[in-house]
Amino acid sequence: MTGVQPRPNLAKIPLYRAGKPTERDEFKLSSNENPFNPLPGVIEAATRELDRINRYPDAGLTRLYSALSAELELPAEQLVAGTGSASVLYTLLASFAGPGDEVIFAWRSFEAYPIAVDVSAATAVPVPLRADGSHDLVAMADALTERTKVVLVCTPNNPTGPVVRQAEWDDFIVKIPADVLVVIDEAYVEFIRDDQAISGLTELERHANVVVLRTFSKAYGLAGLRVGYAVGLAELIGAVRGAVPPFSVTDVAQAAAVASLQRKNELAERVDFVVSERERVTAGLAELGWQIPASQSNFVWLPTGADSLALAASQAPLSVRPFDGDGVRVTIGTAAANQQFLERIATWEPPVPS
Ligand SMILES: *Cc1c(COP(=O)(O)O)cnc(C)c1O
C-alpha cells in the first residue's frame, strides 16, 4: 500500500488499445500503418546516424525544420516536431488547456483525444458524429461555452473516414471565438481525393487560431520512428516548442523523415496505390450490401454496432480493429491482404441474437 495518489484527472483515463500483432506483418490491418518498407534511401539515411547514438540528437531539429519549411513553404518558426503527432497533441493540450477548461472533439474519433484531454486535466466534451461518420460541426459549435479552450477537428476522421468539407467548415469557423484554439488533425491528409475537403494549411493562413497536426507515421510509413509535427502561428508554436520534452525526435528519426521528404514521386505512387485499393475495397463492400462512410483515408469503417467483436474475430488471421459496440476499422494493406479481407467478409454472417 502507498499513500501516494496520481492526480484525480488520471483516475478515469480510458485505455489506448493498440492494434493486435499478427503472425505475418502483412495481415495486420488494425493500426492504419503503411504496408510498404520505408521509401528508397530512408533506411540508409537512418542507419548513418546510428554511429553517433552515444550523442544526444540535434535539439534544434535544424535539418527537419528546414526540409519541412521548404516543403510546406512557410518559416521554420511555424513548426514544432515531437515523438509522433500524438505526443505533439499532448503538449499542445497541456499548453493551452487545464483544469476547468473544456476541449471539444467529435466522437467517435482518434482514441488518443480523450486520453490527452484527461492528461491535461481539462474536461472532455465529445460531440457525436453524424450518421454518415462525419463531424457534426453545427453541434460542435453549439457545444462551445465560456470554458472552451480547444476544439479538435480530425479530417479525415479516424476511424470512420470522412473529411470536413469547405462549406460546412466556413460556417463553423466564423462561430469560433478568436481565443479558442482549433486543431486540425491531418494525419491522413495525403490520401484525400475529395476536392471539397478543407486544407489545413490554407485555413491556417486565414485564421490565426488554427493549428495543423501532421505525421510521418501513415503515408510516409515511419510509424515505428515516431515523428509528427504541428504547424501554426509562430507565437503559438513557440509556446509549444518550450513545452515539448527535450530531444523528443532522435537524429535517426530526423534523418529518416528528411530522406522521406526527398522521395516525392515514390511517395505519390504508394499513396495512389492505397487510394486505388481503398476504392476497390469500398466497391467490393458495396457489392456485398455494406453501406459504409465515404473514406478519404487509408482505412474503411464497417458500422457493425454490437457485432464488432464477433466480426473482427471472424477475420483471423487478419487483424482488424473492433471498437466495441460501434464498428470495425480495416486498414488498407497489400493487394493480397485486401483481397483476403474481401473474401472473408463475403462469408460473414452476424451472430443470431440469443
Ligand atoms: C495515427 C494518428 C495520429 C498520430 O500518429 P503518430 O504516430 O503519433 O504521429 C494522429 N491523429 C490521428 C487521427 C491518427 O490516426
The ligand as an SDF file (V2000), in Angstrom:
LIG
                    3D

 15 15  0  0  0  0  0  0  0  0999 V2000
   -2.2480    7.8840  -36.2980 C   0  0  0  0  0  0  0  0  0  0  0  0
   -2.8560    9.1970  -35.9070 C   0  0  0  0  0  0  0  0  0  0  0  0
   -2.1220   10.2380  -35.3200 C   0  0  0  0  0  0  0  0  0  0  0  0
   -0.7310   10.1960  -34.8970 C   0  0  0  0  0  0  0  0  0  0  0  0
    0.1330    9.3420  -35.0220 O   0  0  0  0  0  0  0  0  0  0  0  0
    1.6310    9.4860  -34.5660 P   0  0  0  0  0  0  0  0  0  0  0  0
    2.1600    8.1630  -34.9190 O   0  0  0  0  0  0  0  0  0  0  0  0
    1.6310    9.7790  -33.0950 O   0  0  0  0  0  0  0  0  0  0  0  0
    2.2170   10.6260  -35.3510 O   0  0  0  0  0  0  0  0  0  0  0  0
   -2.7320   11.4190  -35.0440 C   0  0  0  0  0  0  0  0  0  0  0  0
   -4.0120   11.6060  -35.3220 N   0  0  0  0  0  0  0  0  0  0  0  0
   -4.7480   10.6580  -35.8790 C   0  0  0  0  0  0  0  0  0  0  0  0
   -6.1600   10.9420  -36.1650 C   0  0  0  0  0  0  0  0  0  0  0  0
   -4.2110    9.4170  -36.1750 C   0  0  0  0  0  0  0  0  0  0  0  0
   -4.9780    8.4750  -36.6870 O   0  0  0  0  0  0  0  0  0  0  0  0
  1  2  1  0
  2  3  1  0
  2 14  2  0
  3  4  1  0
  3 10  2  0
  4  5  1  0
  5  6  1  0
  6  7  2  0
  6  8  1  0
  6  9  1  0
 10 11  1  0
 11 12  2  0
 12 13  1  0
 12 14  1  0
 14 15  1  0
M  END
$$$$
